[in-house]
Amino acid sequence: MGDDSEWLKLPVDQKCEHKLWKARLSGYEEALKIFQKIKDEKSPEWSKFLGLIKKFVTDSNAVVQLKGLEAALVYVENAHVAGKTTGEVVSGVVSKVFNQPKAKAKELGIEICLMYIEIEKGEAVQEELLKGLDNKNPKIIVACIETLRKALSEFGSKIILLKPIIKVLPKLFESREKAVRDEAKLIAVEIYRWIRDALRPPLQNINSVQLKELEEEWVKLPTGAPKPSRFLRSQQELEAKLEQQQSAGGDAEGGGDDGDEVPQIDAYELLEAVEILSKLPKDFYDKIEAKKWQERKEALEAVEVLVKNPKLEAGDYADLVKALKKVVGKDTNVMLVALAAKCLTGLAVGLRKKFGQYAGHVVPTILEKFKEKKPQVVQALQEAIDAVFLTTTLQNISEDVLAVMDNKNPTIKQQTSLFIARSFRHCTASTLPKSLLKPFCAALLKHINDSAPEVRDAAFEALGTALKVVGEKAVNPFLADVDKLKLDKIKECSEKVELVHGKKSGLAAEKKEFKPVPGRAAASGAAGDKDTKDVSAPKPGPLKKAPISKAGGPSKKGKTAAPGGAGSIGTKNKKGVETKEIVEPELSIEVCEEKASAVLPPTCIQLLDSSNWKERLACMEEFQKAVELMDRTEMPCQALVRMLAKKPGWKETNFQVMQMKLHIVALIAQKGNFSKTSAQVVLDGLVDKIGDVKCGNNAKEAITAIAEACMLPWTAEQVMSIAFSQKNPKNQSETLNWLSNAIKEFSIAGLNVKAFISNVKTALAATNPAVRTSAITLLGVMYLFVGPTLRMFFEDEKPALLSQIDAEFEKMQGQKPPAPTRGISKHSTSGTDEGEDGDEPDDGGNDVVDLLPRTEISDKITSELVSKIGDKNWKIRKEGLDEVTAIINEAKFIQPNIGELPTALKGRLNDSNKILVQQTLNILQQLAVAMGPNIKQHVKNLGIPVITVLGDSKNNVRAAALATVNAWAEQTGMKEWLEGEDLSEELKKENPFLRQELLGWLAEKLPTLRSTPTDLILCVPHLYSCLEDRNGDVRKKAQDALPSFMMHLGYEKMAKATGKLKPTSKDQVLAMLEKAKANMPAKPAAPAKATSKPIGGSAPAKFQPTSAPVEESVSSTIEAKPDLKKAKAPGVSSKTKSVQGKKVPSKTSLKEDEDKSGPIFIVVPNGKEQRMKDEKGLKQKRAGGVAQVVLFLPSKHETLSSNLVLQKKKKKYIYIVALILLIRIAQSLSLFLFFYYYWSLNSRPYTW
């Protein structure tokens, strides 16, 4: 009895561990009472039992275990530290409770699991339950499935991850135990309740009888969206809200929308990826080239079977796609063409976004093959092109599609238009901007006038779809010349369109009548002879959109806006504006005299050609007064300027009369509805007087006024043409000066840079120095807007002239383009606020494409060149790369279509010869600058492989790869790089070099972005893995990158992503997250709308990358501190130098334009002592035969051997090193001479 009562004196925690079952039972009962009494969830009492809860649920005595489960349930429900016991307790429940015969024990075990899910430990619970499905005991399997089913039913698919459950479902349906199969059926029904048809594909291969039973059960389910009945602790407020709604009766059904939202599950995400490349027949590539069609068919059928897998594993499909593309494009057997198209469809559907890198190669081939008229071939090609489109964006394939639109074959034109219509249905107002819509509308408008009715109908359908997607305001400007019947047809097609994203999309949701835009609408003014014509032209400056008048009606304010330059290009953040261009017929001199006499004093007309200059001056004064008093609508502008041009006209000899005449022209242009017809009457005379010493300023003012009325692009083109058709150097010089000032006042928006470059080159070749100086000044102003790209057009000039141009460009470095001060107010008066919300800024990235002439080089990328690049002999491969370099250098700016070159260059990135790898990277840098923003369509197939090169073991190769990635990112932006799984897959590779370089790059780029794609979250698990990497540099880079990731993803998402980490790792990572939270950078502010950015971006001043910058970046890649990295502009532009050796400014920040390099020599604290130590060490190393030099750099001073300096240090420091060596030698020599002289004086005082 003494032994039996001895345990009664023990404390509760010791009773719970006692070997006697009675003692444990008593301990569990007492613990349960203690748990129920503790009110504070953070009480220290909870921690005393932290290590005992597992024993509560795994007790060997069934009766005691039951009481232990009750106590454990209360503990989990109330203790704040309960989450730490999740893994061990749930594992104990699965192994020791679910196999118990007592139903009560099983119920308590399930309740404990559900309670852990409620306290935010759902992933850990689900992991243990899924492990239980591999147990050999069917009771445990059934209980685990039942627990998962109840958890899904109560908490919903947002909390319970369905993918791992669906993955094991087919295996459960194959179980020998009927109880397991029945429970699997129940959970399948529950899953279907949440995700509906997304469950069908993963279960297609189960037993047909079981599938039929499931179908019958699925039909019985209610059609309404399911609601979770239980919530996490963090969602308790939502639960209370739902209870209030339910208590409200009838309002409960309609008021719970916030809680009804169920995530849309994509069936593709639930599938396991299948690897098919290794399963291709070994002789596939031989058979696909065979002469017998039967062998080719056999090869294609083998591929068709493989691509039927709904989800394919990512890999290098370039060769397979190339083979299929060749069959589609060149095979004469239409049956094989259809079969190859089906294979491409399967690849696109199975790979989805991963197929996007091959889209640009196959789209033109498929579209051109639509010349085949057999229905089965056409259908297969349509399915293929539609599947390929879903893997990429319309922007990426727009060049290829537009090129095919000009094909003469009506079937090709019809099918291309239909494809565009289907593509538009997948777009929204944001994914179909005006910059993309404009070229498509222009091509489709040609098709609506085609002779073939099927081509016209297809074009109408495409235009109607565009109208439905983006709305009338966006499409109307492009339909200015379309007659009413065709507009009605477009409207009719628009009404029939059903969009993929719903009926309301962007501006299409407006409930307004479709207003037809008249091709030409007569509008009688005071002159009675003016026609107005609606055109769309972007204006320089932040203008509002003018209303579109109905046919035959005036605009709202009764004023006619000034014309815009056709084909003008707006700068970034500038909105397009719809204006009315005034088109006047040329009037005879008699009509002009009649109209002028109606508004001018009679004496004024008579004295215009008087021989007395005083009378002519008095006449001009009356003329000016009359013009000042005239109303805009009453002023016959053409008649008035023709009167001014009447003899003596612009050959007036008296400068006072001429000054008055020029001033009157400016007044007419400012106050009247001045047309281009009127401008052409006076521009010759104005340009002729622009170089006059006394009248030149008045002439410039008049031309500026005309530029405001008729838009600068048109006026500048006319003025430059007139000036350079003359031989007067003074006029040419002053015209260039006027244009320089006009660009500053109006901005460069809409100017035809291509035309002006040829004029400037003519001016640079002039013999007169004033003309050359004015041309260089104009180039400096253009440089402000266009950027360093402008220099590339003048690299062929003489070195002396080029140095002057570079000096002018350097003056402009660091300066912002001035905001436009002219060309704004006059045109904005005719606008209203109505269209402002609907406008979107045009994509500034296309400015370079529009402004700079680009060369088509695809015809030079021959099969012989591609085979050279892939040859086994490295010397031949180098020859091929040299040819590519020469082609790009010759073209300077190229179009995005470069044939098979991407595939060939991609292969060289893995070349065993590192010199060729570096040469390939240099070519890719050249491509980025030469192709501009269009390089973004090659990011997936060429840019991502460059990131792989960041893992190379050689410093110089990694540095070259980083420079290449920066050069590409500078042109493309970061969106294309961050979309998809590519970056996360690279970060997943356990290569320390790759990880530290990639993380460093992301840490540098992410803080500069205002937003990022959602796919960035895919990198987070690998980022956490890097935080625990064995390599210290990788850990450091990962810690540096944490704040940048958190800046875009937020602390909550980052913390939630730690759920899958081990407990010890999770605690460490959470501590780092807390630390990073304090250092999280703020997102950059949105750019001001009025600010103009350089059109050309921050391309390098010198085009061809050299090997020196590659070597220079090594030290910065490995050793540089974060603040030094920020001081460097990204991409090639930060590495290349201008002629004078200064850095080319980057567009990312104004601060980066400042010279942060600091002085070469800096003051070092305790410098004397440090120098003595260095000299002592220097002497010691000299004894070993190694000469060393002390260099003082901006951040620190360090001692390097002269050999190391010659190999590693930057070129610009080599001269400094040589200078220091000379100084050291001079010092030594002077010391020697001094001692020798001193010795001479002491030993032989009278001889020296």
Secondary structure as UniProt FT lines:
FT   HELIX           2..6
FT   HELIX           7..9
FT   HELIX           12..16
FT   HELIX           21..37
FT   TURN            41..42
FT   HELIX           45..48
FT   TURN            49..52
FT   HELIX           53..57
FT   HELIX           62..78
FT   TURN            80..81
FT   HELIX           82..85
FT   HELIX           86..92
FT   HELIX           93..97
FT   TURN            98..99
FT   HELIX           103..118
FT   TURN            119..120
FT   HELIX           122..132
FT   TURN            133..134
FT   HELIX           138..155
FT   TURN            157..159
FT   HELIX           163..173
FT   HELIX           178..195
FT   HELIX           196..199
FT   HELIX           201..203
FT   TURN            204..205
FT   HELIX           208..220
FT   HELIX           233..235
FT   HELIX           236..247
FT   TURN            248..250
FT   HELIX           251..255
FT   HELIX           257..260
FT   HELIX           267..270
FT   HELIX           277..279
FT   TURN            282..283
FT   HELIX           284..287
FT   TURN            288..289
FT   HELIX           293..307
FT   HELIX           318..330
FT   HELIX           334..351
FT   HELIX           352..355
FT   HELIX           356..368
FT   HELIX           369..371
FT   HELIX           375..389
FT   TURN            390..391
FT   HELIX           394..405
FT   HELIX           410..425
FT   TURN            429..431
FT   HELIX           434..447
FT   TURN            448..449
FT   HELIX           453..470
FT   HELIX           472..475
FT   HELIX           476..479
FT   TURN            480..481
FT   HELIX           484..496
FT   TURN            500..501
FT   HELIX           506..509
FT   STRAND          521..522
FT   STRAND          531..538
FT   TURN            551..552
FT   TURN            556..557
FT   TURN            566..567
FT   TURN            572..573
FT   STRAND          576..583
FT   HELIX           589..597
FT   TURN            598..599
FT   HELIX           602..606
FT   HELIX           607..609
FT   HELIX           613..629
FT   HELIX           632..634
FT   HELIX           637..644
FT   TURN            647..648
FT   HELIX           649..651
FT   HELIX           655..671
FT   HELIX           676..689
FT   TURN            690..691
FT   TURN            693..695
FT   HELIX           696..710
FT   HELIX           712..725
FT   HELIX           729..746
FT   TURN            749..750
FT   HELIX           753..764
FT   HELIX           769..786
FT   HELIX           788..794
FT   TURN            795..796
FT   HELIX           799..812
FT   TURN            813..814
FT   HELIX           825..828
FT   TURN            829..830
FT   TURN            834..838
FT   HELIX           844..846
FT   HELIX           847..851
FT   HELIX           858..860
FT   HELIX           863..869
FT   HELIX           874..891
FT   TURN            899..900
FT   HELIX           901..908
FT   TURN            909..910
FT   HELIX           914..931
FT   HELIX           932..938
FT   HELIX           939..943
FT   HELIX           944..949
FT   TURN            950..951
FT   HELIX           955..972
FT   HELIX           975..978
FT   HELIX           982..988
FT   HELIX           992..1005
FT   HELIX           1006..1008
FT   HELIX           1014..1019
FT   HELIX           1020..1027
FT   HELIX           1032..1049
FT   HELIX           1051..1056
FT   HELIX           1057..1060
FT   HELIX           1063..1078
FT   TURN            1089..1090
FT   TURN            1095..1098
FT   HELIX           1107..1118
FT   HELIX           1122..1126
FT   HELIX           1132..1134
FT   TURN            1139..1140
FT   HELIX           1151..1153
FT   TURN            1165..1166
FT   HELIX           1167..1183
FT   TURN            1184..1185
FT   STRAND          1188..1192
FT   STRAND          1197..1201
FT   HELIX           1202..1208
FT   HELIX           1211..1243
FT   TURN            1245..1247
//
